[in-house]
């Protein structure tokens, strides 16, 4: 929601934006949700290029989210 509001208002706080992206990346990686992880990693790549002048490693995450240490940490429990 915070990222959405920043986008609507066009008012980005660099530290808040990256902190929220990192939390969402970790959560959705743990759930093995490739599509959502890629969505946030691509956005983070764009923002990192604007704020810090490089991709901050986000493009690598977007290409291969399964290669991160957070991938699949939360396994589905089947009954």
C-alpha positions in Angstrom: 0.0 0.0 0.0 2.8 2.4 0.8 4.5 1.8 -2.6 1.1 2.3 -4.3 0.5 5.6 -2.4 4.0 6.9 -3.3 3.3 6.0 -6.9 0.0 7.8 -6.9 1.4 10.9 -5.4 4.7 10.8 -7.3 6.4 11.4 -4.0 9.1 8.8 -3.5 11.2 8.5 -0.4 14.3 6.5 -1.4 14.8 4.8 1.9 11.2 3.9 2.5 10.8 2.7 -1.1 13.8 0.3 -1.0 12.9 -0.9 2.5 9.3 -1.8 1.4 10.6 -3.5 -1.9 13.1 -5.6 0.1 10.3 -6.7 2.6 8.0 -7.6 -0.3 10.8 -9.3 -2.2 11.6 -11.5 0.8 8.0 -12.3 1.6 7.0 -13.3 -1.9 10.3 -15.1 -2.5 9.6 -17.2 0.6 6.2 -18.1 -0.9 7.9 -18.9 -4.3 5.8 -16.3 -6.2 8.0 -15.7 -9.2 5.6 -13.2 -10.9 5.3 -10.9 -8.0 9.0 -11.0 -7.1 9.9 -10.1 -10.7 7.4 -7.3 -10.7 8.9 -5.6 -7.6 12.5 -6.4 -8.7 11.9 -4.7 -12.1 10.5 -1.7 -10.3 13.4 -1.6 -7.9 15.8 -1.8 -10.8 14.3 1.3 -12.3 14.3 3.2 -9.1 17.8 2.2 -8.1 19.1 3.5 -11.5 17.5 6.8 -10.7 18.5 7.1 -7.1 21.9 5.4 -7.0 23.0 5.3 -10.6 23.1 1.5 -11.0 20.6 -1.4 -10.6 21.6 -2.2 -7.1 21.6 -5.9 -7.9 17.8 -6.0 -8.6 18.1 -6.9 -12.2 19.8 -10.1 -11.2 16.9 -10.9 -8.8 14.4 -10.2 -11.6 16.2 -12.6 -13.9 16.5 -15.5 -11.5 14.5 -15.1 -8.3 14.9 -18.8 -7.5 18.6 -18.2 -7.0 18.1 -16.0 -3.9 18.5 -17.3 -0.4 14.9 -16.4 0.4 13.3 -18.5 -2.4 10.9 -21.2 -1.1 11.6 -20.8 2.6 7.8 -21.0 3.3 6.7 -24.4 2.1 3.0 -25.2 1.6 1.6 -27.6 4.1 -0.6 -30.3 2.6 -3.0 -32.2 4.7 
